[in-house]
Amino acid sequence: MVSFRALQPYIYKFIRSSPCPELLRQVREALQETDIYGILTRGSLAQYLYVNRIPVPIFELNYGLYAILTLLKECVADGYRKICIFEIGSYTPGQEQQEQRAQLFLGDYELSFYRFYDRASVEQEIRQLWGQGKLDLVIGDVEPIMIAKRLGLPSRNFVIDERSYRNTIEEARYMTEMTLKERAQDRFISVITNIIAEAVIIADETGKIQSCNLQAERLLLKREPCNQVQELFGMELPLLLELPANQLADIRGKRYVVSVIPRVVGEERMYAFVLSNANDVEKMELSIRRQNRERGLTAKTFFQDIVCRDPVSIQLVEMAKRYAKSNGTILLRGETGTGKEVIASSIHNESLRADGPFLAINCATFNENLIESELFGYEKGAFTGALPGGKQGLFELAHHGSLFLDEVGELPLSLQAKLLRVLQEKEVMRVGGSRIIPVDVRIIAATNRDLLEMVQQKKFREDLYYRLALLELDIPPLRRRREDIVPLFTSFLAEVSEQEKRAVFWDDMSVFEPILDYDWPGNIRELRNFAERVVLLCRDYRLDRAFLARMMQQKGHSDLHAQYTAPLTDDLKALERHYIAFLLERFGGDKDKLCSYLHISKSTLWRKLDQPYRS
């Protein structure tokens, strides 16, 4: 709370001062001797201090209407009939002085008002009115009363009532406290801007530099001072003000990352130019990437790592690159093993979030309670077996990054509602918690199911579907991009050979023709597994067409006996559906072959999958 007690000696000193220049001198001395945040005064003295630009706020005590009417009533009761009110006004040098006179007659009473701009005029008018018998009483502020007393005339001083004092003091206290807060904020901002590594330059709307921090002065302005940012950046002001955030710029032989921040100060538009040394930014990005890599929160593939020779896959990659520049959610659709996570990882590494974390989760591998705690985290003691200190969820860990939700169609409806809320509100609440945690995460979802059909069956929320499918990518199966099969296969051969320390070679590309006669129902994943088998079984390290043909003949039989794994569950129907889905993948989606293998009808198959029968 601001106190006004320290000002009282100076107030009394000012009142006793008669010549105005001497008053100004004493005021300015007082401002130097102590911390004065404002001056309370009234009438002509307030105006005089305004005009002479005293560098602290002037809070003027105003006469309340009730006090004026009470004073006039007392004057009338004392028998005064010709009452004159005098005011000495102040003026701004160079402006015309306009004296004011007004009279009001009420029966036998005559009320007059006079405003002059110097004491001599007031004294002359008072003498003239008294000599003419037009004045019984003088009412005014300090100076008119002093003149009246010196002339021996009746006078009454304006009295400011308690309410006016209280209101003015409260206004002064409030304004002073706000001023002190603003000064503290300015000092804080000044300290911060001078200890941060970035150079900060403040310019007005014409580009004229108004101020800068120590870093800007040392790096940019000290050796070659300049007054305009246009000169500093070597760029016209309109182009400079339209620079995107974190734009690279060459300034006096050095590279900087520049951001322009506009702000309206009062009625004036100002611009802050924040410059970071590009080398320092690169080191910081490397540090962030290293920390994410150590925590395993990185996307491992880039678009340049994707093998694509078929026009279909080339078009897919180009579309994915365009999507990467957006912050919108993306829905990837494709059969199992088509490389949806590879596409998601590449999108993240191509996006503006590339320096942030990348996390992936397969929604089909967790039961409902477990996946909720994985996604949203939990607080201490949220459930039996919870970690003592609680746990961050994947949304929190992926803050400022990307979260890949594979097989999103397997999410229970209750979690679909929570996921929708995260997308809409950008905030999460841990299991067993009560506080809201803001998150900034880009969702990339993937599915091998028909979500629109699930929407019709009320198994997937329609609002969530359209929220996820803001941007859509259909990843075609390997059988629809046959020109990718051999390049992918040879890349897998090289990768496995390096891992197994086994070198394989071939004479020409014709040896791979046998793998082109197969549809690869398991897509890229199946092709990669086959490449590993080929490297391990190739005895003389030399691949030929006959060897691959034999391997392909064996493949049709061995794949049906592949190992099957499933999560533990007490839901036998769910386990049955999971196993049927596994077999359906092994048969490349051919339901007739699956029914033949299981010795069941197609209607029985659809019933076991909880789907309406379709012939």
VEXDREN-2710 file (C-alpha; in Angstrom, 1 decimal):
% VEXDREN-2710
k/r/px/py/pz
1/MET/0.0/0.0/0.0
2/VAL/1.3/3.4/-0.9
3/SER/1.6/5.9/1.9
4/PHE/1.3/9.7/1.6
5/ARG/2.7/10.7/5.0
6/ALA/6.2/11.3/3.7
7/LEU/4.9/14.1/1.5
8/GLN/3.3/16.2/4.2
9/PRO/6.4/18.4/5.0
10/TYR/6.8/19.2/1.3
11/ILE/3.1/20.0/1.0
12/TYR/3.3/22.5/3.8
13/LYS/6.5/23.9/2.4
14/PHE/4.8/24.4/-1.0
15/ILE/1.7/26.1/0.6
16/ARG/4.0/28.6/2.3
17/SER/5.8/29.4/-0.9
18/SER/4.4/32.4/-2.6
19/PRO/6.4/32.9/-5.9
20/CYS/5.6/30.2/-8.4
21/PRO/9.2/29.8/-9.8
22/GLU/10.4/29.3/-6.2
23/LEU/7.6/26.7/-5.7
24/LEU/8.7/24.8/-8.8
25/ARG/12.3/24.8/-7.6
26/GLN/11.3/23.4/-4.2
27/VAL/9.1/20.7/-5.9
28/ARG/12.0/19.6/-8.1
29/GLU/14.3/19.5/-5.1
30/ALA/11.9/17.4/-3.2
31/LEU/11.6/15.0/-6.1
32/GLN/15.4/14.5/-6.0
33/GLU/15.6/14.1/-2.2
34/THR/12.9/11.5/-1.8
35/ASP/10.8/9.0/-3.7
36/ILE/7.6/10.9/-4.6
37/TYR/5.1/9.1/-6.7
38/GLY/2.4/11.8/-6.9
39/ILE/1.3/15.2/-5.7
40/LEU/-2.2/16.0/-4.3
41/THR/-3.2/19.6/-4.6
42/ARG/-6.0/21.7/-6.0
43/GLY/-7.1/24.6/-8.1
44/SER/-4.5/26.9/-9.7
45/LEU/-1.6/25.1/-8.1
46/ALA/-2.6/21.8/-9.8
47/GLN/-2.9/23.5/-13.1
48/TYR/0.4/25.3/-12.6
49/LEU/2.2/22.0/-11.9
50/TYR/0.6/20.4/-15.0
51/VAL/1.7/23.2/-17.2
52/ASN/5.3/23.1/-16.0
53/ARG/5.6/19.3/-16.6
54/ILE/6.3/18.1/-13.1
55/PRO/7.5/14.5/-13.8
56/VAL/5.0/12.8/-11.4
57/PRO/1.3/12.4/-11.6
58/ILE/-0.8/15.4/-10.3
59/PHE/-4.0/14.4/-8.5
60/GLU/-6.3/17.4/-8.2
61/LEU/-8.6/17.7/-5.3
62/ASN/-12.0/18.9/-6.6
63/TYR/-14.7/20.8/-4.8
64/GLY/-17.8/18.8/-4.3
65/LEU/-21.1/20.4/-5.2
66/TYR/-22.4/19.8/-1.7
67/ALA/-19.5/21.7/-0.2
68/ILE/-20.0/24.6/-2.6
69/LEU/-23.8/24.9/-1.9
70/THR/-23.1/24.6/1.8
71/LEU/-20.6/27.4/1.7
72/LEU/-23.0/29.7/-0.3
73/LYS/-25.8/28.9/2.2
74/GLU/-23.5/30.0/5.0
75/CYS/-22.6/33.2/3.2
76/VAL/-26.2/34.1/2.6
77/ALA/-27.1/33.3/6.2
78/ASP/-24.3/35.8/7.3
79/GLY/-26.0/38.5/5.3
80/TYR/-23.8/38.7/2.2
81/ARG/-25.7/39.6/-1.0
82/LYS/-23.0/40.2/-3.6
83/ILE/-20.7/37.1/-3.6
84/CYS/-17.8/36.9/-6.0
85/ILE/-15.9/33.6/-6.8
86/PHE/-12.4/34.0/-8.1
87/GLU/-10.2/31.4/-9.7
88/ILE/-6.6/31.9/-10.9
89/GLY/-6.2/29.6/-13.9
90/SER/-2.9/28.4/-15.5
91/TYR/-2.2/28.0/-19.2
92/THR/0.1/26.3/-21.6
93/PRO/2.7/28.7/-23.0
94/GLY/1.9/29.8/-26.5
95/GLN/-1.9/29.4/-26.0
96/GLU/-4.2/32.3/-25.8
97/GLN/-5.4/33.4/-22.4
98/GLN/-9.2/33.8/-22.2
99/GLU/-10.6/35.4/-19.1
100/GLN/-14.0/34.2/-18.0
101/ARG/-16.8/36.2/-16.3
102/ALA/-20.2/35.0/-15.4
103/GLN/-23.0/36.5/-13.3
104/LEU/-26.2/35.1/-11.9
105/PHE/-29.0/37.2/-10.2
106/LEU/-31.4/35.5/-7.8
107/GLY/-33.7/38.1/-6.3
108/ASP/-31.6/40.4/-4.1
109/TYR/-28.6/38.1/-4.5
110/GLU/-25.9/38.5/-7.1
111/LEU/-23.4/35.6/-7.7
112/SER/-20.4/36.3/-9.9
113/PHE/-17.6/34.0/-11.2
114/TYR/-14.2/35.3/-12.5
115/ARG/-11.2/33.4/-13.9
116/PHE/-8.0/35.2/-14.5
117/TYR/-4.4/34.0/-15.3
118/ASP/-2.4/36.3/-13.0
119/ARG/-2.6/37.7/-9.5
120/ALA/-2.4/41.3/-10.7
121/SER/-5.6/40.9/-12.7
122/VAL/-7.4/39.3/-9.7
123/GLU/-6.3/42.0/-7.4
124/GLN/-7.3/44.8/-9.8
125/GLU/-10.8/43.2/-10.4
126/ILE/-11.4/42.8/-6.6
127/ARG/-10.4/46.5/-6.0
128/GLN/-12.6/47.7/-8.8
129/LEU/-15.7/45.6/-7.7
130/TRP/-15.2/46.7/-4.1
131/GLY/-14.9/50.4/-5.1
132/GLN/-18.1/50.1/-7.2
133/GLY/-20.0/48.5/-4.4
134/LYS/-20.5/45.3/-6.4
135/LEU/-18.7/43.0/-3.9
136/ASP/-19.6/42.0/-0.4
137/LEU/-17.6/38.7/-0.1
138/VAL/-14.7/37.0/-1.9
139/ILE/-14.7/33.2/-2.3
140/GLY/-11.7/31.4/-3.7
141/ASP/-8.6/29.3/-3.4
142/VAL/-5.5/30.3/-1.5
143/GLU/-4.3/33.2/-3.7
144/PRO/-7.6/35.1/-4.0
145/ILE/-8.2/34.8/-0.3
146/MET/-4.7/36.1/0.4
147/ILE/-5.4/39.2/-1.8
148/ALA/-8.8/39.8/0.0
149/LYS/-7.2/39.6/3.4
150/ARG/-4.4/42.0/2.4
151/LEU/-7.1/44.4/1.3
152/GLY/-9.1/43.9/4.5
153/LEU/-12.1/42.4/2.6
154/PRO/-14.5/39.7/3.9
155/SER/-13.5/36.3/2.4
156/ARG/-14.3/32.6/2.6
157/ASN/-12.0/29.8/1.5
158/PHE/-13.3/26.8/-0.5
159/VAL/-13.5/23.8/1.7
160/ILE/-12.9/20.3/0.3
161/ASP/-15.1/17.9/2.1
162/GLU/-14.0/14.5/3.5
163/ARG/-15.6/12.5/0.7
164/SER/-13.7/14.5/-2.0
165/TYR/-10.4/14.0/-0.1
166/ARG/-11.1/10.3/0.3
167/ASN/-12.0/9.7/-3.3
168/THR/-9.0/11.6/-4.6
169/ILE/-6.6/9.8/-2.3
170/GLU/-8.0/6.4/-3.2
171/GLU/-7.7/7.3/-6.9
172/ALA/-4.1/8.5/-6.3
173/ARG/-3.2/5.4/-4.3
174/TYR/-4.6/3.1/-7.0
175/MET/-2.9/4.9/-9.9
176/THR/0.4/5.0/-7.9
177/GLU/0.3/1.3/-7.2
178/MET/-0.4/0.6/-10.8
179/THR/2.5/2.8/-11.8
180/LEU/4.8/1.0/-9.4
181/LYS/3.7/-2.4/-10.7
182/GLU/4.4/-1.2/-14.3
183/ARG/7.8/0.1/-13.2
184/ALA/8.6/-3.2/-11.5
185/GLN/7.5/-5.1/-14.7
186/ASP/9.6/-2.8/-16.8
187/ARG/12.6/-3.4/-14.6
188/PHE/12.0/-7.2/-14.6
189/ILE/11.7/-7.2/-18.4
190/SER/14.8/-5.1/-18.7
191/VAL/16.7/-7.6/-16.5
192/ILE/15.5/-10.6/-18.3
193/THR/16.1/-9.2/-21.8
194/ASN/19.7/-8.4/-20.7
195/ILE/20.5/-11.8/-19.3
196/ILE/19.0/-13.9/-22.1
197/ALA/21.3/-15.0/-24.9
198/GLU/19.1/-13.6/-27.6
199/ALA/19.5/-10.1/-29.0
200/VAL/16.3/-8.0/-28.7
201/ILE/15.7/-4.8/-30.7
202/ILE/12.6/-2.6/-30.3
203/ALA/11.6/-0.5/-33.2
204/ASP/8.6/1.7/-34.0
205/GLU/6.3/1.4/-37.0
206/THR/8.7/3.4/-39.2
207/GLY/11.5/1.0/-38.4
208/LYS/13.4/3.4/-36.1
209/ILE/15.2/1.6/-33.4
210/GLN/13.9/2.8/-30.0
211/SER/15.9/0.5/-27.7
212/CYS/17.9/-2.7/-27.5
213/ASN/19.3/-5.0/-24.9
214/LEU/23.0/-5.5/-24.1
215/GLN/23.3/-8.5/-26.5
216/ALA/21.9/-6.5/-29.4
217/GLU/24.2/-3.6/-28.6
218/ARG/27.2/-5.8/-28.4
219/LEU/26.6/-8.0/-31.4
220/LEU/25.0/-5.6/-33.8
221/LEU/25.1/-2.0/-33.0
222/LYS/28.2/-1.1/-31.1
223/ARG/30.8/-1.4/-33.9
224/GLU/28.5/-0.1/-36.7
225/PRO/25.7/1.9/-35.2
226/CYS/22.5/2.3/-37.2
227/ASN/19.1/3.9/-36.4
228/GLN/16.8/1.8/-38.7
229/VAL/16.1/-1.9/-38.7
230/GLN/15.8/-1.7/-42.5
231/GLU/19.5/-0.7/-42.6
232/LEU/20.5/-3.5/-40.2
233/PHE/18.7/-6.3/-42.0
234/GLY/19.2/-4.9/-45.5
235/MET/15.5/-5.4/-46.2
236/GLU/12.5/-3.2/-46.8
237/LEU/10.3/-2.7/-43.8
238/PRO/7.1/-4.3/-45.2
239/LEU/9.0/-7.5/-46.1
240/LEU/10.8/-7.5/-42.8
241/LEU/7.6/-7.3/-40.8
242/GLU/6.1/-10.2/-42.7
243/LEU/9.0/-12.6/-41.9
244/PRO/7.7/-16.0/-40.6
245/ALA/8.7/-17.0/-37.1
246/ASN/12.2/-18.5/-36.7
247/GLN/13.4/-17.2/-40.1
248/LEU/17.1/-17.6/-41.0
249/ALA/18.8/-14.3/-41.9
250/ASP/22.3/-13.1/-42.7
251/ILE/23.2/-10.0/-40.7
252/ARG/26.6/-8.5/-41.1
253/GLY/28.2/-11.8/-42.1
254/LYS/26.6/-13.9/-39.4
255/ARG/23.5/-16.2/-39.5
256/TYR/20.7/-15.5/-37.1
257/VAL/17.3/-17.0/-36.4
258/VAL/14.9/-14.0/-36.4
259/SER/11.4/-13.7/-35.0
260/VAL/9.3/-10.5/-35.2
261/ILE/6.8/-9.8/-32.4
262/PRO/4.3/-6.9/-32.9
263/ARG/2.8/-5.1/-30.0
264/VAL/0.5/-2.1/-29.5
265/VAL/1.8/0.3/-26.8
266/GLY/-0.7/3.0/-26.1
267/GLU/-1.7/4.2/-29.5
268/GLU/1.6/3.3/-31.1
269/ARG/2.5/0.1/-32.8
270/MET/5.9/-1.3/-31.8
271/TYR/7.9/-4.3/-33.0
272/ALA/10.4/-6.5/-31.1
273/PHE/13.0/-8.3/-33.2
274/VAL/14.4/-11.3/-31.4
275/LEU/17.7/-12.6/-32.9
276/SER/19.3/-15.9/-31.9
277/ASN/22.7/-17.0/-33.1
278/ALA/22.0/-19.8/-35.6
279/ASN/24.9/-21.9/-34.4
280/ASP/23.5/-21.8/-30.8
281/VAL/20.1/-22.8/-32.0
282/GLU/21.6/-25.7/-33.9
283/LYS/23.4/-26.9/-30.8
284/MET/20.2/-26.6/-28.8
285/GLU/18.3/-28.7/-31.3
286/LEU/21.0/-31.3/-31.3
287/SER/20.8/-31.4/-27.5
288/ILE/17.0/-31.8/-27.6
289/ARG/17.3/-34.6/-30.1
290/ARG/20.0/-36.3/-28.1
291/GLN/17.8/-36.2/-24.9
292/ASN/14.8/-37.5/-26.8
293/ARG/17.0/-40.2/-28.3
294/GLU/18.3/-41.2/-24.9
295/ARG/14.7/-41.5/-23.7
296/GLY/13.7/-43.5/-26.8
297/LEU/11.2/-40.8/-27.9
298/THR/12.4/-40.4/-31.5
299/ALA/11.0/-41.1/-34.9
300/LYS/13.5/-43.5/-36.5
301/THR/12.7/-43.1/-40.2
302/PHE/12.7/-40.3/-42.7
303/PHE/11.0/-39.9/-46.1
304/GLN/14.4/-40.4/-47.8
305/ASP/14.6/-43.8/-46.1
306/ILE/11.4/-45.0/-47.8
307/VAL/12.0/-47.2/-50.8
308/CYS/9.4/-46.2/-53.4
309/ARG/9.7/-46.9/-57.1
310/ASP/6.1/-47.5/-58.0
311/PRO/4.1/-44.4/-59.1
312/VAL/1.5/-45.2/-56.5
313/SER/3.9/-45.1/-53.6
314/ILE/5.7/-42.0/-55.1
315/GLN/2.4/-40.2/-55.1
316/LEU/1.7/-41.4/-51.5
317/VAL/5.0/-40.0/-50.2
318/GLU/4.5/-36.7/-51.9
319/MET/1.1/-36.4/-50.3
320/ALA/2.5/-37.3/-46.9
321/LYS/5.2/-34.6/-47.2
322/ARG/2.5/-32.0/-47.8
323/TYR/0.5/-33.3/-44.8
324/ALA/3.7/-33.1/-42.7
325/LYS/3.7/-29.3/-42.9
326/SER/0.3/-29.1/-41.3
327/ASN/-0.6/-29.5/-37.6
328/GLY/-3.8/-31.3/-38.4
329/THR/-4.6/-34.9/-37.3
330/ILE/-3.9/-37.6/-39.9
331/LEU/-5.6/-40.9/-40.4
332/LEU/-3.5/-43.6/-42.2
333/ARG/-5.5/-46.5/-43.6
334/GLY/-4.0/-49.7/-44.9
335/GLU/-3.6/-53.4/-44.4
336/THR/-1.4/-54.8/-41.7
337/GLY/2.3/-54.6/-42.6
338/THR/2.0/-51.9/-45.2
339/GLY/4.3/-49.5/-43.3
340/LYS/1.9/-47.2/-41.5
341/GLU/4.3/-46.5/-38.7
342/VAL/7.1/-45.8/-41.1
343/ILE/4.9/-43.2/-42.8
344/ALA/3.9/-41.7/-39.4
345/SER/7.6/-41.5/-38.3
346/SER/8.6/-39.8/-41.6
347/ILE/5.7/-37.3/-41.3
348/HIS/6.9/-36.4/-37.8
349/ASN/10.5/-35.9/-38.9
350/GLU/9.4/-33.7/-41.8
351/SER/7.1/-31.6/-39.6
352/LEU/7.7/-28.5/-37.5
353/ARG/7.6/-30.8/-34.5
354/ALA/10.7/-32.8/-35.6
355/ASP/12.6/-31.7/-32.6
356/GLY/9.8/-32.9/-30.3
357/PRO/9.2/-36.4/-29.1
358/PHE/7.6/-39.1/-31.2
359/LEU/5.7/-41.9/-29.4
360/ALA/3.8/-44.9/-30.8
361/ILE/1.3/-47.3/-29.2
362/ASN/-0.7/-50.2/-30.6
363/CYS/-4.2/-49.8/-29.3
364/ALA/-5.0/-53.5/-29.9
365/THR/-2.3/-54.9/-27.5
366/PHE/-3.8/-53.4/-24.2
367/ASN/-7.0/-54.0/-22.4
368/GLU/-9.2/-51.0/-21.6
369/ASN/-7.9/-50.2/-18.2
370/LEU/-4.2/-50.6/-19.1
371/ILE/-4.4/-48.5/-22.3
372/GLU/-6.2/-45.7/-20.4
373/SER/-3.4/-45.4/-17.9
374/GLU/-0.8/-45.7/-20.7
375/LEU/-2.4/-42.8/-22.7
376/PHE/-3.4/-40.5/-19.9
377/GLY/-1.1/-41.5/-17.0
378/TYR/-2.2/-41.9/-13.4
379/GLU/-1.7/-40.3/-10.0
380/LYS/-0.2/-41.9/-6.9
381/GLY/-2.5/-44.6/-5.5
382/ALA/-4.9/-44.5/-8.4
383/PHE/-5.2/-48.3/-8.4
384/THR/-3.6/-51.4/-7.0
385/GLY/-0.1/-51.8/-8.4
386/ALA/0.3/-48.2/-9.4
387/LEU/3.8/-46.7/-9.1
388/PRO/4.3/-44.8/-5.8
389/GLY/4.9/-41.5/-7.6
390/GLY/2.3/-41.9/-10.3
391/LYS/3.2/-42.0/-14.0
392/GLN/3.1/-39.6/-17.0
393/GLY/0.9/-40.7/-19.8
394/LEU/1.9/-40.8/-23.5
395/PHE/0.1/-37.5/-24.1
396/GLU/2.2/-35.8/-21.6
397/LEU/5.4/-37.4/-22.8
398/ALA/4.5/-36.4/-26.4
399/HIS/4.0/-32.7/-25.5
400/HIS/5.2/-30.5/-28.4
401/GLY/5.6/-33.7/-30.5
402/SER/3.6/-36.4/-32.2
403/LEU/1.7/-39.5/-30.9
404/PHE/1.0/-42.4/-33.3
405/LEU/-2.1/-44.4/-32.4
406/ASP/-1.9/-47.7/-34.4
407/GLU/-5.0/-49.8/-34.8
408/VAL/-7.1/-46.9/-33.3
409/GLY/-10.3/-48.7/-34.3
410/GLU/-9.6/-51.1/-31.3
411/LEU/-10.1/-48.3/-28.8
412/PRO/-13.1/-48.9/-26.5
413/LEU/-15.9/-46.4/-26.8
414/SER/-15.3/-44.9/-23.4
415/LEU/-11.7/-44.1/-24.3
416/GLN/-12.8/-42.8/-27.7
417/ALA/-14.7/-40.1/-25.8
418/LYS/-11.7/-39.2/-23.8
419/LEU/-9.5/-39.1/-26.9
420/LEU/-12.0/-36.7/-28.6
421/ARG/-11.8/-34.4/-25.6
422/VAL/-8.1/-34.3/-25.8
423/LEU/-8.3/-33.4/-29.5
424/GLN/-10.8/-30.7/-28.8
425/GLU/-9.6/-29.2/-25.5
426/LYS/-5.9/-30.0/-25.8
427/GLU/-5.8/-31.1/-22.2
428/VAL/-5.7/-34.3/-20.2
429/MET/-6.5/-35.5/-16.7
430/ARG/-4.6/-38.4/-15.2
431/VAL/-6.4/-41.5/-13.9
432/GLY/-7.3/-40.8/-10.3
433/GLY/-6.3/-37.2/-10.6
434/SER/-8.2/-33.9/-10.5
435/ARG/-5.9/-31.4/-12.2
436/ILE/-6.0/-30.4/-15.8
437/ILE/-2.7/-30.8/-17.7
438/PRO/-2.5/-28.8/-21.0
439/VAL/-0.9/-30.8/-23.9
440/ASP/0.2/-29.8/-27.4
441/VAL/0.3/-33.1/-29.3
442/ARG/-0.3/-34.0/-33.0
443/ILE/-2.2/-37.2/-33.4
444/ILE/-1.4/-39.6/-36.3
445/ALA/-3.8/-42.5/-36.2
446/ALA/-3.8/-45.7/-38.2
447/THR/-6.2/-48.5/-38.8
448/ASN/-6.6/-51.6/-41.0
449/ARG/-10.4/-51.6/-40.4
450/ASP/-13.2/-49.8/-42.1
451/LEU/-13.9/-47.1/-39.6
452/LEU/-16.9/-45.7/-41.5
453/GLU/-18.5/-49.2/-41.3
454/MET/-17.7/-49.3/-37.6
455/VAL/-19.4/-45.9/-37.2
456/GLN/-22.6/-47.3/-38.8
457/GLN/-22.4/-50.3/-36.4
458/LYS/-22.0/-47.8/-33.5
459/LYS/-18.6/-49.3/-32.7
460/PHE/-16.7/-46.1/-33.4
461/ARG/-17.7/-42.5/-32.6
462/GLU/-18.7/-40.5/-35.7
463/ASP/-17.4/-37.2/-34.2
464/LEU/-14.0/-38.8/-33.4
465/TYR/-13.8/-40.3/-36.9
466/TYR/-14.2/-37.0/-38.6
467/ARG/-11.8/-35.4/-36.1
468/LEU/-9.1/-38.0/-36.9
469/ALA/-9.8/-38.0/-40.6
470/LEU/-9.0/-34.3/-41.1
471/LEU/-6.2/-35.5/-43.4
472/GLU/-6.4/-39.0/-44.8
473/LEU/-3.8/-41.3/-46.5
474/ASP/-4.6/-44.6/-48.0
475/ILE/-1.5/-46.8/-48.0
476/PRO/-1.9/-49.4/-50.7
477/PRO/-0.9/-53.0/-50.1
478/LEU/2.3/-54.4/-51.7
479/ARG/0.3/-56.3/-54.4
480/ARG/-0.9/-52.9/-55.8
481/ARG/2.6/-51.4/-56.0
482/ARG/4.6/-54.2/-57.6
483/GLU/7.4/-52.0/-58.8
484/ASP/8.4/-51.6/-55.1
485/ILE/8.7/-55.3/-54.3
486/VAL/12.2/-56.0/-55.7
487/PRO/13.8/-52.7/-54.5
488/LEU/12.3/-53.3/-51.0
489/PHE/13.5/-56.9/-51.0
490/THR/17.1/-56.0/-52.0
491/SER/17.2/-53.3/-49.3
492/PHE/16.1/-55.9/-46.8
493/LEU/18.7/-58.3/-48.0
494/ALA/21.4/-55.7/-47.4
495/GLU/20.0/-54.8/-44.0
496/VAL/19.8/-58.4/-42.8
497/SER/23.2/-59.3/-44.2
498/GLU/24.8/-56.5/-42.2
499/GLN/23.0/-57.6/-39.0
500/GLU/23.9/-61.3/-39.5
501/LYS/27.4/-60.6/-40.8
502/ARG/26.6/-62.6/-43.9
503/ALA/27.3/-61.3/-47.4
504/VAL/24.9/-62.4/-50.2
505/PHE/25.2/-61.4/-53.9
506/TRP/23.5/-62.1/-57.2
507/ASP/24.4/-61.8/-60.8
508/ASP/21.4/-59.8/-62.1
509/MET/18.0/-58.6/-61.1
510/SER/16.3/-61.4/-63.1
511/VAL/16.9/-63.8/-60.1
512/PHE/14.1/-62.0/-58.2
513/GLU/11.3/-62.8/-60.7
514/PRO/9.9/-65.6/-58.5
515/ILE/9.0/-63.2/-55.8
516/LEU/6.9/-61.1/-58.2
517/ASP/4.4/-64.0/-58.7
518/TYR/3.2/-63.8/-55.1
519/ASP/0.7/-61.3/-53.7
520/TRP/2.4/-60.9/-50.3
521/PRO/-0.7/-60.7/-48.1
522/GLY/1.5/-59.8/-45.1
523/ASN/2.8/-56.9/-47.2
524/ILE/6.2/-55.3/-46.3
525/ARG/6.4/-57.1/-43.0
526/GLU/6.1/-60.4/-44.7
527/LEU/8.6/-59.4/-47.4
528/ARG/11.1/-58.4/-44.8
529/ASN/10.7/-61.7/-42.9
530/PHE/11.2/-63.6/-46.1
531/ALA/14.4/-61.7/-46.8
532/GLU/15.8/-62.7/-43.4
533/ARG/14.9/-66.3/-44.1
534/VAL/16.7/-66.2/-47.5
535/VAL/19.9/-64.7/-46.0
536/LEU/20.0/-67.3/-43.3
537/LEU/19.4/-70.3/-45.6
538/CYS/21.5/-69.2/-48.5
539/ARG/24.5/-71.6/-48.2
540/ASP/27.0/-70.3/-50.7
541/TYR/26.0/-66.6/-50.3
542/ARG/25.0/-66.5/-54.0
543/LEU/21.4/-66.0/-54.8
544/ASP/20.0/-67.5/-58.0
545/ARG/16.6/-67.8/-59.4
546/ALA/16.2/-71.5/-58.7
547/PHE/17.0/-71.0/-55.0
548/LEU/14.4/-68.2/-54.7
549/ALA/11.8/-70.3/-56.6
550/ARG/12.3/-73.2/-54.2
551/MET/12.0/-70.8/-51.2
552/MET/8.8/-69.4/-52.6
553/GLN/7.3/-72.9/-53.1
554/GLN/8.0/-73.7/-49.5
555/LYS/6.7/-70.4/-48.3
556/GLY/3.0/-71.2/-49.1
557/HIS/3.1/-74.2/-46.7
558/SER/5.3/-72.8/-43.9
559/ASP/3.4/-69.6/-43.5
560/LEU/0.2/-71.4/-42.5
561/HIS/2.1/-72.8/-39.5
562/ALA/3.5/-69.5/-38.3
563/GLN/3.6/-68.9/-34.6
564/TYR/0.5/-67.3/-33.1
565/THR/0.6/-65.1/-30.0
566/ALA/-2.2/-63.3/-28.3
567/PRO/-2.6/-61.1/-25.1
568/LEU/-3.9/-62.8/-22.0
569/THR/-7.6/-62.3/-21.6
570/ASP/-10.6/-64.1/-20.1
571/ASP/-12.8/-63.1/-23.0
572/LEU/-12.9/-66.2/-25.2
573/LYS/-14.9/-64.5/-27.9
574/ALA/-12.3/-61.7/-28.2
575/LEU/-9.5/-64.3/-28.3
576/GLU/-11.4/-66.1/-31.1
577/ARG/-11.8/-62.9/-33.1
578/HIS/-8.1/-62.1/-32.6
579/TYR/-7.1/-65.6/-33.9
580/ILE/-9.4/-65.3/-36.9
581/ALA/-8.0/-61.9/-37.7
582/PHE/-4.5/-63.4/-37.5
583/LEU/-5.5/-66.2/-40.0
584/LEU/-7.2/-63.7/-42.3
585/GLU/-3.9/-61.8/-42.5
586/ARG/-2.0/-65.0/-43.3
587/PHE/-4.5/-65.8/-46.1
588/GLY/-4.1/-62.3/-47.5
589/GLY/-7.7/-61.3/-46.8
590/ASP/-9.1/-64.2/-48.8
591/LYS/-12.1/-65.2/-46.7
592/ASP/-13.0/-68.2/-48.8
593/LYS/-9.6/-69.8/-48.1
594/LEU/-10.0/-69.0/-44.5
595/CYS/-13.4/-70.6/-44.3
596/SER/-12.0/-73.7/-46.1
597/TYR/-9.1/-73.9/-43.6
598/LEU/-11.4/-73.6/-40.6
599/HIS/-14.1/-75.8/-42.1
600/ILE/-16.8/-73.2/-41.4
601/SER/-19.3/-71.4/-43.6
602/LYS/-19.0/-67.7/-44.5
603/SER/-22.0/-66.8/-42.4
604/THR/-20.4/-68.5/-39.4
605/LEU/-17.2/-66.5/-40.0
606/TRP/-19.1/-63.2/-40.0
607/ARG/-21.0/-64.2/-36.9
608/LYS/-17.7/-64.9/-35.1
609/LEU/-16.4/-61.6/-36.2
610/ASP/-19.6/-59.9/-34.9
611/GLN/-20.3/-58.4/-38.3
612/PRO/-23.5/-58.7/-40.5
613/TYR/-23.2/-61.5/-43.1
614/ARG/-22.3/-60.4/-46.6
615/SER/-22.3/-63.0/-49.4
END
